[in-house]
């Protein structure tokens, strides 16, 4: 009779310990995803800061070149 029940219910018997282990593994994986995405966001933030600095320097260089071009235009005219 026990063999018949095992055959009907399947060989794998659920248990609280297995369920808790599964939930714990899922929580660990989700925490790993959170840590990964946090590191990724920090790297993107650092890149943005560098690019903003470079953009500011480019604007300053552009403005200076425009001033010099304007002066030369006045000299030639």
C-alpha positions in Angstrom: 0.0 0.0 0.0 2.9 2.4 0.9 4.5 1.7 -2.5 1.2 2.4 -4.2 0.9 5.8 -2.4 4.5 6.7 -3.3 3.8 5.8 -6.9 0.6 8.0 -7.0 2.1 10.9 -5.1 5.5 10.7 -6.7 8.9 9.9 -5.4 9.6 13.5 -4.2 8.0 14.3 -0.9 7.6 18.0 -0.1 8.9 19.1 3.3 9.1 22.3 5.2 12.9 22.2 5.2 13.0 21.9 1.4 10.6 24.8 1.1 12.6 27.0 3.4 15.8 26.1 1.6 14.2 27.0 -1.7 13.0 30.4 -0.4 16.4 31.1 1.2 18.1 30.3 -2.1 15.7 32.7 -3.9 16.3 35.4 -1.4 20.1 35.0 -1.8 19.8 35.2 -5.6 17.6 38.4 -5.3 20.1 40.0 -2.9 22.9 39.2 -5.5 20.8 40.9 -8.2 20.4 43.9 -5.9 24.1 44.1 -5.3 25.0 43.7 -9.0 22.5 46.4 -10.1 23.7 48.8 -7.3 27.4 48.4 -8.5 26.2 48.9 -12.1 24.3 52.1 -11.1 27.4 53.4 -9.2 29.6 52.8 -12.3 27.1 54.6 -14.5 27.0 57.5 -12.1 30.8 57.8 -12.1 30.8 57.7 -15.9 28.2 60.5 -16.0 30.2 62.7 -13.7 33.3 62.2 -15.9 31.3 63.0 -19.0 29.8 66.1 -17.4 33.2 67.4 -16.5 34.5 66.7 -20.1 31.4 68.4 -21.5 32.0 71.5 -19.3 35.6 71.6 -20.6 34.4 71.3 -24.2 32.0 74.2 -23.7 34.8 76.4 -22.3 37.1 75.5 -25.2 34.3 76.2 -27.7 33.5 79.6 -26.2 37.2 80.6 -26.1 37.6 79.5 -29.8 34.5 81.5 -30.7 35.9 84.7 -29.0 39.3 84.3 -30.8 37.5 83.7 -34.1 35.4 86.9 -33.6 38.6 88.9 -32.9 40.3 87.6 -36.0 37.1 88.4 -38.0 37.3 92.0 -36.8 41.0 92.3 -37.6 40.5 91.0 -41.1 37.5 93.2 -41.8 
